[in-house]
């Protein structure tokens, strides 16, 4: 067999092997890795006791004689369960990465939030407790609002939605305004605005019914009037 033909057959075999590998296997190989507990940060997703957990708090505590432990408060990202665990400083945990996908808010039905993927037209339901920012952020949901849904994909459980979050800033329409609510130290007069989604917000006196205003959803504060 010629040298050229040998190289061609080897190249074809390599191509076939690569493309026969399941996507989930490729995904997990690239995105799952281990990290020492001393290097894990608040907010990261870890694999522990065969479940994915979000690190809520992390404290490094010295125990004397050069020893140390790491205390973590963990929340199961697929349920409301929370646990407190102690790890030795030499322990390590598997890190899981979430992938955000773009969805659109459709409507709420009780505690269920209905979201739509505009590319695939996949509709999913998530409980309000999965909203990053809690009940205050849920109250700011608006028809057709863009929503980021975080998915976790594992070889064992496949692809699952874990949490969703609203945009940091969003434009709302003022449905009505009421009398002055108070005066800030610098002299700005504020009043209460009722937004079209039912939420209430303190806005400067010059904001009127029908105005479009930009709101910082995390702080629930007026940013500016959209011109």
C-alpha positions in Angstrom: 0.0 0.0 0.0 1.4 3.4 -1.0 2.3 6.0 1.6 -0.3 8.5 0.2 -3.1 5.9 0.4 -2.2 5.0 3.9 -2.4 8.7 5.0 -5.8 9.0 3.2 -7.3 6.0 5.0 -6.0 7.2 8.3 -7.6 10.6 7.8 -10.9 9.0 6.9 -10.8 6.8 10.0 -10.0 9.8 12.2 -12.9 11.8 10.7 -15.4 8.9 11.2 -14.3 8.4 14.8 -14.7 12.1 15.6 -18.2 12.4 14.1 -19.5 9.2 15.6 -18.9 10.5 19.2 -22.3 11.5 20.8 -22.7 15.2 21.4 -23.3 14.8 25.1 -20.0 13.0 25.5 -18.1 15.7 23.7 -19.9 18.4 25.7 -19.1 16.8 29.1 -15.5 16.2 28.2 -14.9 19.8 27.4 -16.9 21.5 30.1 -16.6 19.3 33.3 -13.4 19.6 35.3 -12.3 19.4 38.9 -11.2 22.2 41.2 -9.9 22.2 44.7 -12.5 23.5 47.3 -10.2 26.3 48.2 -10.4 27.7 44.7 -14.2 27.3 44.2 -16.1 30.6 44.3 -19.5 31.7 45.3 -22.0 31.2 42.5 -20.2 28.2 40.8 -22.1 25.0 40.1 -20.5 21.8 41.6 -21.3 18.1 41.4 -21.8 16.6 44.9 -23.5 13.5 45.9 -24.5 12.9 42.3 -26.4 16.2 42.1 -25.7 19.7 40.8 -25.4 22.3 43.5 -24.9 26.1 43.4 -22.4 27.5 45.9 -24.3 30.1 48.0 -21.7 30.8 50.6 -18.1 29.7 51.1 -15.9 30.2 54.2 -12.3 29.1 54.7 -11.8 28.2 58.4 -8.4 27.4 60.1 -8.6 24.6 62.6 -5.2 25.0 64.2 -1.9 23.1 63.7 -1.9 24.2 60.1 -5.2 22.5 59.3 -8.2 24.1 57.5 -11.7 23.3 56.3 -13.9 24.9 53.8 -17.6 25.4 54.8 -20.1 25.7 52.0 -23.8 26.4 51.8 -25.1 24.6 48.7 -28.5 24.7 46.9 -29.7 22.0 44.6 -30.3 23.9 41.4 -33.1 21.5 40.4 -35.0 21.8 43.7 -35.3 24.2 46.7 -33.1 21.9 48.9 -30.2 23.6 50.7 -27.4 21.9 52.7 -24.3 22.9 54.7 -21.2 20.9 54.1 -17.6 20.9 55.5 -14.7 19.9 53.2 -11.0 19.4 53.9 -8.8 21.9 52.2 -7.4 19.2 50.0 -10.7 18.0 48.7 -11.8 18.8 45.1 -15.2 18.9 43.4 -16.3 18.7 39.8 -17.3 22.0 38.3 -20.4 22.1 36.0 -21.0 25.0 33.6 -24.4 26.3 32.7 -25.2 27.4 29.1 -27.6 30.4 28.7 -30.2 30.3 25.9 -32.5 33.1 24.8 -36.2 32.8 25.5 -39.2 35.1 25.7 -41.7 35.5 28.5 -45.2 34.4 27.5 -47.4 34.4 30.6 -47.7 33.3 34.2 -50.1 30.7 35.5 -50.0 30.5 39.2 -46.5 29.7 40.2 -45.6 28.6 36.7 -43.7 30.8 34.3 -44.2 30.0 30.6 -41.3 30.8 28.3 -40.7 30.5 24.5 -37.6 29.9 22.5 -38.0 32.1 19.4 -35.6 30.0 17.3 -36.9 26.5 18.0 -40.4 27.5 19.2 -39.9 25.2 22.2 -42.1 26.2 25.1 -41.0 25.4 28.7 -42.5 26.0 32.1 -40.4 27.0 35.1 -41.5 27.7 38.7 -41.1 31.3 39.9 -38.6 30.1 42.5 -36.1 29.4 39.7 -35.9 33.2 38.9 -32.6 34.7 39.8 -33.5 37.8 41.8 -36.4 36.2 43.6 -40.0 37.4 43.9 -39.0 41.0 43.3 -37.7 40.2 39.8 -40.7 38.0 39.1 -42.9 41.0 39.7 -41.1 42.8 36.9 -41.9 40.3 34.2 -43.4 41.9 31.1 -45.1 40.5 28.0 -42.5 39.5 25.3 -39.6 40.3 27.7 -36.3 38.6 26.7 -35.3 36.0 29.3 -32.0 34.1 29.7 -32.6 30.5 30.7 -29.6 28.6 32.1 -29.5 24.9 31.0 -27.4 22.1 32.5 -26.5 19.2 30.3 -25.1 16.0 31.8 -24.7 12.5 30.3 -26.9 11.1 33.1 -29.9 13.5 33.0 -29.5 15.2 29.6 -30.5 18.8 29.1 -32.5 20.5 31.9 -33.5 24.1 32.5 -32.2 25.2 35.9 -32.7 29.0 36.4 -33.8 32.0 34.5 -33.0 35.7 34.7 -34.4 39.0 33.5 -32.4 41.6 31.7 -30.5 44.0 33.9 -32.3 47.0 32.5 -35.7 47.1 30.7 -38.0 49.7 29.3 -41.5 49.9 30.8 -44.5 52.1 30.0 -46.0 54.2 32.8 -49.8 53.5 33.0 -50.6 56.1 35.7 -48.9 58.3 38.3 -50.0 59.4 41.8 -49.1 62.3 44.0 -45.7 63.1 45.3 -44.1 60.4 47.5 -41.3 62.5 49.0 -38.3 64.7 48.4 -34.7 63.5 48.2 -31.8 65.4 49.9 -30.8 67.1 46.6 -34.3 68.5 46.0 -35.6 65.9 43.5 -39.3 65.3 44.0 -40.5 61.7 43.6 -43.9 60.2 43.0 -45.3 56.7 42.5 -45.7 55.4 38.9 -47.9 52.3 38.1 -46.4 50.4 35.2 -48.4 48.5 32.6 -47.3 45.2 34.1 -48.8 46.1 37.5 -45.5 47.0 39.2 -45.0 50.2 41.2 -42.0 52.4 41.2 -40.7 55.7 42.5 -40.0 58.2 39.7 -39.1 61.9 39.4 -41.9 64.4 39.3 -41.4 65.1 35.5 -42.4 61.5 34.5 -45.9 61.4 33.2 -48.5 58.8 32.2 -47.6 57.1 28.9 -43.9 57.8 29.3 -41.4 55.0 28.6 -38.9 54.7 31.4 -35.8 52.5 31.8 -35.7 50.6 35.1 -32.7 48.8 36.8 -34.4 45.5 37.7 -31.9 44.4 40.2 -32.3 47.6 42.3 -35.9 48.4 41.3 -34.9 52.0 40.6 -35.7 54.4 37.9 -32.7 55.0 35.5 -34.0 57.5 33.0 -36.8 58.4 30.6 -36.6 57.0 27.2 -36.7 59.7 24.5 
